[in-house]
Amino acid sequence: MFCVGFPMTYLELALGQYTHATVLAVFDRIAPIAVGTAAISVKFFDKQLLVFGRVFVYLLVTSGEDFIENILVIHDLFRVGVSAVLLLAVSLLLGNDLIVIMVDTFFKSANAFTNQLPWDNCIGMNSRAHCQSVDRDCQNVKPFGILPGRLQQRFYNLARYSDFYTLTVAKWPSSVFMAWIVIIFLGIAHLLATNRQAIIKSISYICMSIIFLLTFMIVLVFVHLNPPKYPALAFLDAVNFKQERGLAMWVDAVVMACTILQLGYGGVIFLGMQNPFFNDLVT
């Protein structure tokens, strides 16, 4: 932390003061991070949009024998296979629940941007957690998902051993499902062995898929989840910004700078540096 954390943090603050710009604009002048990014992104997404179009059109105008002999369509199917195998492998490693959690989080986060039906009384089983009833009958309305509505009531029941059907911890998919994964892996291995350029293309495709997946999940987390207020963040409320701009504010600034330099607070510093940095500690 003393060798890397402090120098990098104060370097970012000094550069932000000197240029009156955000951290992205400052480091973009030093080492342009956007060089080639737009071209790669446009080329990547443009090719992915053409994948299903090529396959669909070629299936309509050709027969099954010519379909196997077409190199372009096989190459497009190779990309789709890499993406599918990547998601399946990650899903298996994380307990076969990754896809289910992503879809569930997506629909839950979409509730914040939608409204309930006009005739919904907010009492039914399918009512959303943020549903608002017109008649203002708050007794039977569900508590909010973010704000605490009432104390939780927990009930405990005695479960006997005869009530359990199985005690297995992990439930693996069917043999057909695993066989398809093995077949796709063998096909990809064959393409990698015969074509050296496929290695670079597959690695770039996997990296782009992982970046897109992580970005998508980060957006969902910030939209849906409400992070709790940890005691370590209490120093943010300790600074009184209404007081006069004297020595006390600078002392608080030094204390804050020394406090936030902990493991896991790099994201807080990064998000804070997205706003223009000035020398008055107020804006």
Residue, then its C-alpha position, 0 to 999 in steps of 0.5 A: m500500500f505504501c509503495v503503490g497505493f499512496p503514490m498512485t492515489y496522490l498522482e491521480l489527485a495531482l493530475g486532476q488538480y493540474t488538468h481540471a479533468t477526470v481520471l480517464a481524460v488524464f490517463d488518456r493523454i498519457a496512454p490513450i486507452a481508446v485507441g482501437t477500442a471503437a474499431i474493435s467493438v464495431k467489428f466485433f458486434d458487427k460480426q456477431l450480428l451477421v452470424f445468425g443472419r448468415v446461418f439462417v439465410y444459408l439454411l434457406v437457400t442450400s441443402g444440408e450437405d452444402f451446409i457442412e461444406n460451407i466454411l463461412v457458416i462453420h466459422d460463424l457456428f464456431r463463434v456461437g459454440v465458443s460463447a455457448v461453451l464459455l457460459l456453460a462452463v462458467s455455469l457448471l463451475l458456479g453450481n449451475d445457477l449462473i444463468v438462472i441468477m442472471v435472468d432473475t436479477f434482470f427481471k427484478s431490476a426491470n421492475a424499477f422501470t415498469n409500472q404495475l397494471p391499473w387493476d393490480n391491488c398489490i396483494g396478489m402473489n404476482s404483485r411486484a415488491h414496489c407495487q403501489s395500491v390506489d386505495r392506499d390500503c397498506q395493511n396487506v401490501k407487501p413490504f418494500g424490497i429495499l426499505p424495511g417495512r416491518l419486522q420479519q416473522r420466522f417460523y421453524n418446523l421439525a423436519r424428519y429424515s423420512d421427509f427427505y427424498t435425496l441428500t445430494v448437494a450438487k445436482w449435475p445436468s443430464s448425460v445428453f447435456m454433458a455429451w453436447i458440451v464434450i462434442i462442442f469442445l472437441g470441435i473447437a479443439h479440432l479447429l484450433a489444431t488446424n487453424r492457428q488464427a482461430i486461437i487468437k480469434s477465440i481468445s479475443y472472443i472469450c475476453m469480449s464475452i467476459i467483459f460484456l458479462l461482467t459489465f452487464m452484471i455490474v449494471l444489474v447490481f447497481v440497479h437492483l441491489n441496495p448495498p448496506k452502510y458499513p461502519a467503515l464508511a462512517f467517515l463520509d458523514a463526519v465532514n461538515f461541509k457547511q463550516e468555514r474553509g479553514l484548517a479543519m476542513w483540510v485536516d478532515a481531508v487528510v484523515m479521509a485520504c488516509t482512511i480510504l486507502q484500504l483494500g477494496y476501496g479502489g472502486v470508491i476512489f475511481l468512482g469519485m474521480q469520475n467527477p471534475f476535481f477542484n481544489d476547494l473540497v466542496t465540489 
